[in-house]
Every structure is written in structure tokens, then in C-alpha cells.
Amino acid sequence: MGYDTADSREQRKPRKKGRVLKRVLLWSSATLLTLALVATLAVVYVLRAPLPKTAGELEIKGLSGEVSVVRDVLGIPHIYAESDADLMRAQGFVDAQDRFFQMDVRRHQTAGRLAEMLGDVEQIKDSDVLIRSLQWRDRAEQDAELLSEEARGLYEAYAAGVNEYLHGKAPWQVANEYVLLGLSGTGTEIEPWTIADSLSWLRSIAYDLQANPHQESSRVQSYSVFGDTAIAEEFNKRNNESEYPPILSADEVSQVKSRDEYIAEAGSGAETDGAGADGAGSAGSGAGASSSGGSSEQGGVVDPPATGQSSAAAAPTAADTATTSTAAAPTADPVAAQLETVARELQRVTRIVDANVALGSNAFVVSGEHTASGKPILANDPHLPISYPSTWHQVGLHCVGSGEGCSFDVAGFGFAGVPGVMIGRNAQLSWGITSFLGDTADLVVERNLSEDSYERDGVPVAYETRTEEFKVAGGESFSRELKRSVHGPIVPDKQFVSVDALNSLPAFQDAAGSGSEASGGSEAGFSRYSIALQATGDQPGYTGEGFLALNRAKNPTEVQRAAKLITGPNLSLVYATDAGDIGYVSTGKIPIRPKKAESDFVVDGVPSADNLGADGRWPRPGWDSSYDWRGLYENEQIPSTVNPDDGIIVSTNNDLAPAEVGPYLGTAFDHGNRAKQMRERIVEFAKDGGLTLKEAGQVMLADRVPVGYVIGDDLAAVEFAGFDPTGVKPREGVEQPKHTPTVKQLEEMRELLSSWVRDGSHSDVDAQGMPVAASLASHLQYRLFADEFAAAQPEPAEFAPDPSSTAIELLRGLLADPQNPLWDDVSTPEITETANDILRLAYVDAYRDLSQQLGTNTAEWRWGDLHKETPAHPLFGGEGMPWFIRALFSRDAHELAGGPSAPQLSYFNPAVNPDGTVSYENHLAASMRYAVDMSGVNKVLWVNTSGSSGHPLSPHVNDQFEH
């Protein structure tokens, strides 16, 4: 028997304990490391699972032959197939590979089902109600019924390709976003793709690009504040043709009929035949006219039926309720919190014009006589809110077979979810688009006689009503009764204009008096007025077919035919052919309106407050059918041109033709300062050996801003003698400033501005005067107008500054009229402020703003330190997300050149924050750039924002933005 000495026992005991402890610690550490490694590998596996296979071979069911997908160094897919059907099937597959989550969000948005996917957020639910009332999905399904057999086959093939990619995949294998939505308890179920899913997005774009309802709203709000229609018109000042010529001159347009002839044909509206109530009549056809649609011999294009042709598919149904909430429910869930903070961003994608930013786009085409190659050059850069991933998806579609059923050979920019491309080129044709800001929609005031009826020529008419059910991921379902009048869907109060603001206008008051039972009001238990949105796009159309036709067009005649099919959105389309032709044509339709007031159709006309007319600038009374539309102008009745004498066409959302030529198109057009600057650069380049492809890109990068070259000298004319800036109090609602300038610092600001204006008013990232000009433009608007808005009756109105050239023209007029009573601050009745007084205050506000963000040393101020673009996912890239999620779904900010109303356009939100600063982060800019020389099929320059992929771990998610 062995034994142990005390010493040996004492020696072994702690060693044994130590070994056990070490083994436990080592085992625990190894376990933790193993678990951490496994967890890391699992996370990496899950994150990388959606990355598509882009090399080797894949089997796609339904293909009739072999298809090749070649991705270039930027991951852009170029698809080669032996039939159009295989080509579209492969495009659907590839679009889903790269961007399916974006496609899925879009289809939920456009169907009014976003809350089913993103959860219980009030703003998202409100958006669903609005969009369901506008019936984009219903119209898209009707559009699908109108497709020709050939076009339907192509859309079906595209949808089949999407669904083939989705087959057998769990949501987490499709996109990383579904994992996070699943963790937050919101919806992750993926439904099969359909034709209507594709067509719905085109409906959304058409709605986005109609700017006029917001101008009508602006006029009403301005009147409610100032009580003067003339001032309201100044807030929406139209283009000065003598200074900024329209796209086409009078001798360039294909139509030579005068404006007066068109107005006479439309009539006064004293008698109505009913054609205008639902937009069913068309110019020259009369009410109820119908004709048979026939198939085209070229490319499967279908001639659309006459606008008045009756169709079961054309019957509009229900609309919106006027009682939806806009308050966001608080939540502690970080994902839900982020969804809440980005709700307006999501709405901006579907409703761009609601984002308090101006829209714009540039496109131009130059004939071969002005180019170095001797062939036309075309360039385009649509301006949209920058999204991540990009709005656009680049693709090449090349049918390499022979015979019928093989007609596509095109490359360009499309929408993931829609077959074909929207902008691009084939071997014979290139084209670009800008938003055609003609007046395509009206706000119609319906006078309610009961909760369920409204007045029409003295007779009660029942609203069409339906009840819609709304599902909410992680929340309770709800229902809404949606209404529709003969004019269109009833939209929520304050969506465009409030009923209270309407009550300030004599035109919408009657002998019965506000609030009476005869007219409605609180005593009667229902609202006196409802607002209907009447839009040319609120009927079935052929847009999906039209873009397929445009992809295959070869000459001006075929472009015109394709443009006629694109019934919405309303676009300005410039094009060039390899044969040397250049041209312009618009898409969509324009209402034929009667003349009801002397101010109607008069440039800078000012209506009386008791008769606002019927030309679309102001809301119109729905109870009087003599104000109704007389029908619709088709695109062939709207000015167009082929091969203009000067060989240059520049389209920047500006006026189409001189006021005396062609039908009345509205007053929502942008000022032509971008077009003028671009045309000047084109002419300059053309003189020096002819315009080149590289120089065409430089034309779009012109960066002079009108806040400098239009009003910069006036802003710099301020005098500071005897001024004490230390006594300047911040405006109501603005916090106490961190810095107050000395007179010397204000003079330094003035000198920065003056020097910058002398140097050309450029908005490059190193420009030192640009921050001063941008800040002054915002703060001066507040100092001029916020006092009147705050004093508005019966309750204060919120002033929102305008970043566009319209505001510059308004300020220009006031700076030239220092005695204008608008310079006086109505909140200080004991003092009558002068123009110089208000300018001084704006300088102080601007210094307090810029010094917080750039420091107190004015010599170090530069535009690039303020104005940046941060690529961030709209759902998961914001500040409200945990850092590791934000890091995955966002990228580093980059300095951005450009500014408001420059050809290199870049907008920020000019609203002043509670701390007195303006957020100069970019909100809207070129969503892509594209230039093509028709001397060769490979002579193309193109770049996208972000990249081709929507997957955050892809090397192509943001590589083009980095360029």
C-alpha cells in the first residue's frame, strides 16, 4: 500500500486543482472560440447566401435555347439569347438575382400593401391607404388586359424568369433584408411575380412626375396666408421666355396651329356634353367617340383605341377616405424605429413630388453637323432622389437568333421588375427622357351634400364607395371606406390642400354659408368639401407595350408610334438615329380645358379670388360641369420636331414651345436656366472641332447656380454700417445660437459671396461662396415669409422654403423692389423693416448656421464639407440602426459638387432645423448619366449611382458611385 507524506500531499493537491481548473478554463475557452467561430461562419453563410451565382452554368426551366449572361467588370449583365421570349425570361432571372428585395418593396408599395411587409407604422399605413385609393394596382391589372399577344408573352416570360430564380429559396436566401424583417417580426413571405407587379411600377412613376397638384396646393396655401391671388401667383412664377427660351421655337414645331385656335376649339364650357367629366373625350373626337384598335405590322405594336372607346377595363372604381392619421406610433424596437424614421423616404420613392424637393432632368441631342464624328450625340441624366440600391438597373438585351420573334438588341437603364429598358440605345436609335411637366392632373373640389353624396349641377350624386382591408405585419388589420367621384379618387384632407385653406377663397363659398347643413359642416356631421384628384393617368393604358416598342424603334416614325403608346408617365423624349436624324416627341396626354375666366391660359395671368378659372393652376369647382375637361390632347397634337434647323435640342423640364403655339400645356414647367447654360456649352464645344462624347458628359457637369448668377450681386449689396449683430434674436422656434458674428465676419461672408459670383457662381466642392449663397437663400425666405405664415388665420401655417429656381425668381423680383411690403416683418408692428434690414438678419442667420457646421473661420468654408451624398439603404442604413447593421447597409459619405438648378443638379432640403442649421446633405441629383455617339454601337459612356447589385456584400453594390 502506498502512502503520501504531508509534503507530497501538499505539493500534489494544488497541482491537481490547478490542472482541473486549467482544463475547465481551456475547455471553456475552446468551446467559446468554437461557438464564436461557428456563429461567425453561420452569420457569414447567411449574409453571403443571397449572392447570386454569376459563373458557370445554371438550368432555367422554360428556355427554348441556350442563353449566355456575360457580366462586365462592373457586374452589369449582358444577355444573349436566340429568341425574345428567352431574352425576357433571362432578364427576369437576372433582375431577381441582383435586385429582388427592391422589386418586392416596389410591388408592395404600388399595391398599397407596404404595411404587410414592413409593419405597424402609421405613415406607412397612411401611404397604403392613399395608394390603394389611387388604384395603381387595379389600373395595372387593366393595363395587362390591354397588352397585345406578343407583349403579353414577353411580360409572362419575364415573370416566369423571376419566379424561376425564387423557386425553392427561403427568403433569407434571396436577400439579407428578409432576415432583419424576420427578426423584427414583420413580413417575409415572398409571393410569385406577376405581370401586374411589373406594370404597377410604371403607374407609380407616372404619378410621381405630375407636379401640378402641388402647385395648386401652393397657390391655395399662399392665398390663405396673404389673401391675394397675385402674390400666390408670384410664389409659382413661370418661365420668362425672353430670357430662357423653350425647348422648341415656333418655327421648329411640327404643329403650326396657334394657341388661340386651340382655346376656341375647347370652348367656354358654358355647355357640357359630359366628355370632360372622366377625361373620356379626345381632341377632335367628341364625346363618346370610339374607334377600333388594330395591330401594327411592326414589332408587335398595338394601336391604342381612341380615348373615348368604351371598355370594361376602363371603368374606374373606388377611391380614398378623407380620414387617415399621420402620427407615427412610438416604438422601442430599433428596426421598427428605423422604419418609422424612413417612412417618408419610402413614400418619396413612390411619391417623389411629395418630398419637398424639386424634380429635374437633363437631356440633349445634337446633330452630326455639330459633332466631331459627324453623327448625332445624345446625353441624359434623370434627376431623382438618390436611392441605394440605385433606381436604375443597367442591362444589355441581345437577341442573336434570326427570323420572327427575335427583335431586341438594346442596352441601357431599366427598372428591376420591368422587362426591357427605359433609356438606352440599339444599333439604329438612342433615346433619353426627362419629365414633361405639363399639367396632367387637377384638384377638384367636391361640395358634399351628405356623407355619401356630392353636388353636380344642382343634383345630388352618390359617391362610388368600397371597403378595403389592410393587413399589417405584427399589428392589427384595419379597413377603410374609400370614395370616388365622377372626377377621380377622393384624397385625404391636407394630402394636397386643406379644407380650411379652401374656405378662405370666395370661389369656394356659397350663399348657404360655411358650415351650413346645405353645404356640409360640423353641424351636419360631415365635411363641407372633399378633394378629388383627376389625372390623365387614371385610366388603363399601353405604357408597358410602348416601352417595348421604343426598345426596338429604328426611325422617327417608329419613335412617334411608340411614344403614342406610352400613355403615362408624361415624358419629353429626345432621340437620335444612326441615319443622322434627331428629334423630340412627348408621351402621355394633356387635358383639354375650357376658358372660364379672363386669366385662363394667359401667361402670368392673375385670376380673381371669386373665379379661379379652369386652366388648371388652381383647384376648380366640381359641382359645376362647365369647368370640366373637354377631353384629352393626344401626343401627336402636342408640339414635336424632327431635324430642327439649328441641330440642337435641349430638354430640362422647361417649357416646350412659345406661349402662342400649340395647345395649352400648363404652367408647372421648370425655368429654362439649365437649358440655356447647357446650350451655351454645346455651342462652345461645337465651334472647337465639334462636340465629342467626352465633352457631352461635361455639358451635364456644368455647375453654375442661379442663386449666384441671378441674385448673387443683389444679395451682396447689403450694407452693415451701424449694424449690431449681437442683438439679433433667433426666429420663433429656433434655439439660441452657439455663435454670433461680428460685423467683420459678416463682411467676410459678403466678400466670399461677391468673389464667388465674379468667378462664375460655380458649385464645385471647393467653392467658398457657395455655402454662403445656399444658406442665404434658405434663411432669407424664412425672414421674408415665415412671419406672414405664422400670422395666418384661422390658424398659423407652416412655411416651407423652396429650393428650386422658382424661389430664385421670386427673390429676384423682391430684391428688385425694396419697397415691397413683404419686406416688412408683420410680427414687429412697431417697426417697418427695410429690404436691407431683412438681408442683414438673413446674413446673421446664415453665419450662425454655417459656423456650427464649418467653424467660425470663414476662410476655411467650402461647399464639399457641407454637401455630401451618403449611400445608405432606405430601411437599414440610417442612424437609428445598430452600428453593425448600419455598417453593412451603408457606405462612406462623399463630397458632391453641384447645386440647385445647375445642370449638375443637386438639391438639399432647405428647411431650417430647430438649432438654426440647414441640412445640406444631398436629397436629389443625377440618378445616372449616359451619353452616346451614333457613329458606333460601342461609343457609349454610362454610369449609375451605387452599382448593379442590391446585395450589401457584393463588390458591385456601390462600385460605380465610388467612381
Protein Blocks (a to p, Z undefined) as FASTA:
>chain_A
ZZddfklmmmmmmmmmmmmmmmmmmmmmmmmmmmmmmmmmmmmmmmmmmpccfehjddde
hiabdcdddddfkopacdddfbfklmmmmmmmmmmmmmmmmmmmmmmmmnopmmmmnopc
fklmmmmmmmmmnommmmmmmmmmmpcfklmmmmmmmmmmmmmmmgopafklmomklmmm
mmnopafbdcdddfklmmmmmmmmmmmmmmklmmmmmmmmmmmmnopaklmmmmmcccdf
klmccfbdfklpmblcdfklmmmmnonolacehlmmnopacehkaghiacdddddfehhi
acdddfklccfklpccddddfbdcfbdcddfbfklmmmmmmmmmmmmmmmmmlnopacdd
ddddddfklpmnopacdddddddddddddfbdcdddddfbecehiabccdddddehiecj
fbdcdfkbccdddddfbdfbdcdddddfbfkbcceehiacdddddddddddehiacdddd
ddddfkbccddehklocfklmmmpmklgcfkoghiaknopjknopafbdcddddfklccd
fklmmmmmmmmgcbfklmmmmmmmmnbccdddddddfkopacdddedjddddddfbfkgo
pahiacdfklgbjnopaccdfklmklpcfbdcdfklpccdehifklpacdehiafbdfkg
ojdebjkbccfklmmmmmmmmmmmmmnopaafklmmmmmmpcbdfklmmmmmmmmmpcfe
hiafklpccdehiacdfbdcdfklmmmmmmmmmmmmmnnopabfklmklmmmmmmmmmmm
mmmmmmmmmmpcfbdcdddddfbfklmmmmmmmmmmmmbmklpcfklmmbccdfklmmmm
mmmmmmmmmmmmnojalklgcfklmmccddddfklmcfkbcfklmmmmpccddddeddeh
iakacdddfbdcfkopacfbdfbdcfbdcdddfkbfklccdddehifbfcfkbcklmmmm
mZZ
